[in-house]
Amino acid sequence: MRAAETGRVLRSHPSGILLAGQLAVILSWPFLDGSTTGRAFLGVIQLIVVLSAVAAVRLTPALTWVALLLGAPAMVFAVGEALSPGTDWVVLTSAVFHVPFYGFVSYALIRYLFNDDRVTSDEIMATGAAFTVVAWGFAYLYSGVQVVWPGSFGTHRDWYELLFLSFSTMSNTGLSDLVPSLGHARSVAMVEMVVGVFYIGLVIARIVGLASRPR
């Protein structure tokens, strides 16, 4: 009975699973990235993240088939990139599918957050998940920019470093020691700064306003 209850809770909180999966990738990457087996395991976790994202979209007013159409090849290239991170065409193709996929998932989650007039536990987790999804998408965009325009970030940067840059830029903390060197990379970084300001100004402000509103 307890297992069934746990399964019901997990099914009703896909945003929480999505957020937990992404945080698991962030925390486990430094331990596993040094070996092929570790990168393959990270690829599997990425698959879970993508599937959780699709499940989260199913609970939103967005189109599930769009998430599936983009998510299926994204899952394949997530594993491919984990096994062969230095192959340019794999990295670029992975970015081609991951960027629109995470863009659509973030749109679906934000639409989900704006589609209700009360704050639930899943919406709170969706707030965090949407932020990480946007940062994830920009990290893949940086990865693709680096392939098309080598030297965009000085020396070649791995995906985890670009993810750190994305989180720093998205949150406007400026903690990253990575600096976009070429114009194309700087343009993408500036766009992410604007997105981060809008996210905090609109999404976070709305959630706080709904949470503090008298019942």
C-alpha positions as a printed Julia matrix, in Angstrom:
215×3 Matrix{Float64}:
  0.0    0.0     0.0
  2.85   2.33    0.85
  4.54   1.6    -2.5
  1.33   2.41   -4.34
  1.0    5.67   -2.45
  4.61   6.55   -3.29
  3.97   5.81   -6.96
  0.9    8.02   -6.93
  2.85  10.9    -5.39
  5.63  10.54   -7.96
  3.14  10.48  -10.85
  1.43  13.59   -9.53
  4.71  15.52   -9.16
  6.63  15.11  -12.44
  8.05  18.61  -12.0
  9.66  17.46   -8.77
 11.18  14.43  -10.5
 12.44  16.67  -13.29
 14.04  19.07  -10.82
 15.54  16.22   -8.76
 16.94  14.57  -11.9
 18.64  17.74  -13.06
 20.11  18.4    -9.63
 21.34  14.78   -9.58
 23.19  15.36  -12.86
 24.75  18.56  -11.52
 25.95  16.94   -8.3
 27.14  13.65   -9.8
 28.91  15.07  -12.89
 32.25  15.87  -11.14
 32.43  12.28   -9.85
 31.45  10.46  -13.05
 32.68  12.52  -15.98
 36.2   11.12  -15.89
 35.29   7.66  -17.18
 33.32   6.23  -20.09
 31.14   4.25  -17.69
 30.46   7.37  -15.67
 29.51   9.37  -18.75
 27.22   6.53  -19.87
 25.54   6.59  -16.45
 25.12  10.34  -16.77
 23.53   9.71  -20.17
 21.01   7.4   -18.51
 20.2   10.06  -15.92
 19.76  12.51  -18.8
 17.22  10.11  -20.29
 15.3   10.12  -17.01
 15.42  13.92  -17.02
 14.04  14.07  -20.57
 11.27  11.57  -19.8
 10.38  13.52  -16.66
 10.21  16.68  -18.73
  7.8   15.01  -21.15
  5.7   13.78  -18.21
  5.65  17.31  -16.78
  4.46  18.7   -20.12
  1.58  16.21  -20.12
  0.09  17.98  -17.1
  0.25  21.37  -18.82
 -1.99  22.9   -21.51
  0.87  22.5   -24.04
  1.1   19.88  -26.8
  2.59  16.6   -25.59
  3.35  15.35  -29.11
  5.72  18.27  -29.69
  7.71  17.31  -26.59
  7.82  13.68  -27.73
  8.89  14.62  -31.27
 11.81  16.65  -29.95
 12.51  14.49  -26.9
 13.04  11.16  -28.69
 16.13  12.24  -30.7
 17.29  14.3   -27.72
 17.4   11.12  -25.63
 19.47   9.32  -28.29
 22.0   12.1   -28.59
 22.16  12.6   -24.82
 23.67   9.12  -24.57
 25.76   9.67  -27.71
 27.21  12.88  -26.34
 27.94  11.23  -22.98
 29.87   8.44  -24.72
 31.6   10.68  -27.27
 31.81  14.23  -25.88
 34.62  15.25  -28.21
 32.87  14.48  -31.52
 31.74  17.79  -32.98
 28.86  16.52  -35.13
 27.4   14.59  -32.18
 27.65  17.64  -29.92
 26.14  19.93  -32.55
 23.29  17.56  -33.42
 22.57  17.06  -29.73
 22.32  20.85  -29.34
 20.01  21.09  -32.37
 17.49  18.8   -30.67
 18.02  19.73  -27.02
 17.72  23.51  -27.41
 14.17  23.52  -28.92
 13.15  20.63  -26.65
 14.1   22.42  -23.45
 12.73  25.64  -24.87
  9.34  24.01  -25.41
  9.42  22.34  -21.98
 10.2   25.66  -20.31
  7.33  27.28  -22.24
  4.98  24.5   -21.1
  6.05  24.78  -17.45
  5.73  28.57  -17.4
  2.34  28.33  -19.06
  1.38  25.8   -16.4
  2.46  28.22  -13.68
  0.39  31.04  -15.18
 -2.64  28.82  -15.75
 -3.72  28.61  -12.12
 -4.73  31.11   -9.46
 -3.34  29.21   -6.48
  0.04  27.82   -5.53
  0.41  24.05   -5.14
  3.45  22.04   -4.14
  3.92  20.87   -7.72
  3.84  24.47   -8.97
  6.56  25.42   -6.5
  8.71  22.57   -7.82
  7.77  23.56  -11.37
  9.17  27.03  -10.65
 12.56  25.54   -9.86
 12.32  23.03  -12.7
 11.49  25.73  -15.24
 14.53  27.74  -14.18
 16.86  24.76  -14.54
 15.27  23.78  -17.85
 15.94  27.23  -19.33
 19.53  27.12  -18.05
 19.91  23.61  -19.49
 18.72  24.78  -22.89
 21.18  27.68  -22.96
 24.02  25.34  -21.95
 23.29  23.22  -25.03
 23.08  26.41  -27.1
 26.51  27.46  -25.84
 27.77  23.99  -26.71
 26.51  24.33  -30.28
 27.94  27.85  -30.61
 31.32  26.54  -29.51
 31.28  23.93  -32.28
 30.21  26.36  -35.02
 32.53  29.15  -33.86
 35.59  27.57  -32.21
 37.18  29.75  -29.56
 33.86  31.3   -28.52
 34.83  30.8   -24.88
 38.6   30.97  -25.27
 39.78  27.41  -24.92
 37.41  24.52  -25.55
 34.96  24.09  -22.67
 33.14  20.91  -21.74
 29.39  20.83  -21.29
 29.51  21.0   -17.49
 31.52  24.22  -17.61
 29.02  25.7   -20.06
 26.18  24.64  -17.75
 27.89  26.51  -14.91
 28.18  29.55  -17.16
 24.49  29.25  -18.04
 23.36  29.09  -14.41
 25.57  32.04  -13.5
 24.26  34.11  -16.41
 20.62  33.09  -15.94
 20.66  34.0   -12.25
 22.64  37.2   -12.95
 25.09  36.36  -10.17
 28.17  36.71  -12.38
 30.0   33.99  -10.47
 31.39  32.22  -13.54
 35.06  32.55  -14.45
 34.15  31.73  -18.07
 33.95  34.71  -20.4
 32.44  34.64  -23.91
 35.27  35.68  -26.22
 33.56  36.02  -29.59
 30.59  38.1   -30.64
 28.2   35.2   -31.25
 28.78  33.76  -27.78
 28.39  37.17  -26.19
 25.1   37.72  -28.03
 23.69  34.45  -26.65
 24.89  35.37  -23.15
 23.15  38.73  -23.33
 19.91  37.09  -24.44
 20.12  34.74  -21.45
 20.64  37.7   -19.13
 17.42  39.25  -20.42
 15.58  35.93  -20.03
 16.85  35.65  -16.44
 15.59  39.14  -15.58
 12.17  38.39  -17.07
 11.96  35.05  -15.27
 12.62  36.58  -11.88
 10.48  39.64  -12.59
  7.46  37.76  -13.95
  7.43  34.12  -12.85
  8.9   34.45   -9.36
  6.94  37.62   -8.68
  3.69  35.9    -9.69
  4.33  32.87   -7.46
  5.21  35.07   -4.5
  2.12  37.2    -5.13
 -0.18  34.18   -5.25
  1.41  32.62   -2.18
  1.02  35.81   -0.12
 -2.52  36.52   -1.27
 -5.21  36.05    1.43
 -7.22  32.87    0.97
